[in-house]
Amino acid sequence: MNIPSDLTVYFRKLLPLLRSHAPSHSAQAHEMLMALAYPDGLEGSILRGLDLRGISLGGLSLRGADLTDTRLTGTGLTGPSLLDARLRGADLRGLDLRRLDLRWSDLTGTQLSETGLTGADLLGADLHRADLRWLDLRGDDLTSCKMYNADLNGVIIDRDTRLPRSARQAPCRLLGPGEDMSGMDLSGRLLACVDLSQGNLAGAVLAGADLAGADLRRTNLRGADLSAADLRGADLSGADLYGAALVDAWVEGAIFQGTDLRSTAW
């Protein structure tokens, strides 16, 4: 059967059928229906502006597909490839994109905040003006990506993270060793085992944050709010906690060797 490349109209008709199976058959029913309708995948297809939230696309290749302005949250993009896909302005927030092939994809203006990108192949991807807030980019080499005016606020990095020069042209506050994070609101954030050593967190709000096992050696935490934070196993050796609030904080196994705890509230 010859399937036209522009599937926008066909998908609009298929979506009610897919959604009608959601209460009783969940993702498995979606994948079966999609496989029957498009057994060869959706490579090169045009799917612009569709609302695909909650529709499982697991196992389908979207290589070279045009998904401009498409809403994809909850779609389970576990297909073998998004190589050279056009995802301009698409909504991918909260998706697990780990180990996905995104080489040479166009992610201009795409919403990627809080997605899982660990191990994804982003070689040559265009990420300019993309929303990358709160991503975990530890160990990632993104030097081949275009990142002009991308929003990198709250992105977690480490000493192995490699960012292109374009990533630093727009003002941003990164989370990592030696970074200026003073005054940031990080309440409730998951920062377990993150390296924040020698950084500046003076006056930061970390209430209820998960900092278990975090590296906070020689970090400036003056006046920081760490109330109800999880600091179990964290290393705060040489850190400055003068005037910090640690009320109801979990500190079992935390290391406070040479830490300035003057005027700290417990």
PEURKA-V291452 format. One record per residue. RES is the residue in one small letter. PHI is phi in whole degrees, -180 to 180 (NA if undefined). PSI is psi in whole degrees, 0 to 359 (NA if undefined). D_LAST is the distance of its C-alpha to the last C-alpha in whole Angstrom. Layout:
BEGIN
res/phi/psi/d_last
RES/PHI/PSI/D_LAST
RES/PHI/PSI/D_LAST
END
This chain:
BEGIN
res/phi/psi/d_last
m/NA/131/70
n/-84/119/70
i/-104/126/66
p/-64/150/66
s/-69/327/63
d/-87/100/62
l/-100/11/60
t/-57/311/59
v/-65/317/61
y/-64/320/61
f/-67/324/58
r/-61/328/58
k/-80/328/60
l/-78/330/58
l/-57/316/55
p/-59/323/55
l/-67/317/57
l/-64/317/54
r/-71/333/51
s/-68/341/54
h/-91/351/53
a/-58/315/49
p/-65/327/48
s/-106/334/50
h/-120/351/51
s/51/211/48
a/-64/327/48
q/-61/318/50
a/-64/319/53
h/-60/313/52
e/-65/323/53
m/-65/315/56
l/-64/317/57
m/-65/320/56
a/-66/323/58
l/-69/320/61
a/-74/323/61
y/-135/72/60
p/-62/336/61
d/-96/12/61
g/85/190/58
l/-122/32/57
e/-62/129/58
g/74/5/59
s/-75/155/59
i/-105/115/58
l/-132/45/55
r/-70/139/54
g/67/15/52
l/-85/152/52
d/-100/97/49
l/-104/18/49
r/-57/130/45
g/82/356/45
i/-92/122/48
s/-75/124/48
l/-111/19/50
g/-58/132/49
g/86/352/51
l/-94/131/53
s/-78/132/54
l/-117/28/53
r/-58/125/55
g/72/7/56
a/-74/153/55
d/-103/106/55
l/-115/32/52
t/-56/129/51
d/60/22/49
t/-88/141/49
r/-94/117/46
l/-121/10/45
t/-62/135/41
g/78/15/41
t/-90/347/45
g/63/61/44
l/-74/85/45
t/-114/16/46
g/-65/167/50
p/-69/338/51
s/-161/140/51
l/-122/26/50
l/-55/128/52
d/61/21/53
a/-77/153/52
r/-105/109/52
l/-121/30/49
r/-57/125/49
g/70/8/46
a/-72/155/46
d/-104/106/42
l/-115/16/41
r/-57/133/37
g/78/0/35
l/-77/154/38
d/-94/102/38
l/-106/18/40
r/-61/136/40
r/64/17/43
l/-84/146/45
d/-85/104/48
l/-117/24/47
r/-61/134/49
w/59/18/51
s/-77/151/50
d/-98/103/50
l/-111/29/46
t/-60/124/46
g/68/13/44
t/-74/143/43
q/-89/108/40
l/-120/11/38
s/-59/134/34
e/62/26/32
t/-85/163/35
g/-96/115/35
l/-117/7/37
t/-59/124/37
g/81/359/40
a/-69/144/42
d/-92/107/45
l/-110/26/45
l/-56/121/48
g/71/10/49
a/-69/146/47
d/-98/109/47
l/-115/21/44
h/-73/139/44
r/65/14/43
a/-77/149/41
d/-91/103/38
l/-111/17/35
r/-57/138/32
w/66/18/29
l/-74/152/32
d/-100/106/31
l/-112/25/34
r/-62/128/32
g/81/358/35
d/-86/141/38
d/-108/106/41
l/-113/22/42
t/-66/340/44
s/-89/357/47
c/-89/154/45
k/-94/122/46
m/-132/31/43
y/-62/129/44
n/58/23/41
a/-74/146/39
d/-88/106/36
l/-108/14/34
n/-61/129/30
g/82/3/27
v/-67/136/30
i/-92/126/28
i/-127/171/30
d/-140/188/30
r/-71/347/32
d/-97/353/35
t/-68/134/35
r/-123/117/39
l/-114/147/39
p/-71/161/42
r/-59/328/42
s/-63/336/43
a/-69/336/39
r/-95/0/38
q/-77/329/40
a/-93/143/38
p/-59/132/35
c/-155/157/32
r/-118/107/29
l/-93/157/29
l/-109/111/26
g/178/182/26
p/-63/131/26
g/76/6/27
e/-87/152/27
d/-87/105/25
m/-118/18/23
s/-60/136/21
g/74/2/20
m/-72/148/21
d/-92/103/20
l/-117/25/20
s/-61/131/18
g/75/3/19
r/-73/148/21
l/-90/103/22
l/-127/27/21
a/-62/132/21
c/64/17/23
v/-82/141/24
d/-87/107/24
l/-117/19/22
s/-62/144/23
q/59/18/23
g/-90/173/23
n/-111/106/21
l/-116/25/19
a/-59/128/18
g/72/8/17
a/-73/150/17
v/-99/110/16
l/-121/25/15
a/-60/126/13
g/73/7/14
a/-73/150/16
d/-94/102/18
l/-115/22/17
a/-60/127/18
g/73/7/20
a/-69/151/20
d/-95/105/21
l/-118/27/19
r/-64/131/20
r/55/32/20
t/-91/140/19
n/-83/108/18
l/-118/27/15
r/-58/126/14
g/68/12/13
a/-74/149/13
d/-97/104/11
l/-112/23/10
s/-62/133/8
a/61/16/10
a/-78/152/12
d/-95/105/14
l/-111/17/13
r/-61/125/15
g/76/2/18
a/-74/149/17
d/-105/109/18
l/-110/27/16
s/-58/127/18
g/71/7/19
a/-75/155/16
d/-105/104/15
l/-110/25/12
y/-57/123/12
g/73/11/10
a/-77/155/9
a/-103/121/7
l/-122/27/5
v/-63/128/4
d/63/16/7
a/-75/148/8
w/-93/116/11
v/-124/13/11
e/-58/127/14
g/78/0/16
a/-72/148/15
i/-104/122/16
f/-118/31/14
q/-67/120/17
g/70/18/18
t/-83/139/15
d/-85/107/14
l/-110/18/10
r/-65/141/11
s/58/22/9
t/-80/137/6
a/-95/124/4
w/-112/NA/0
END
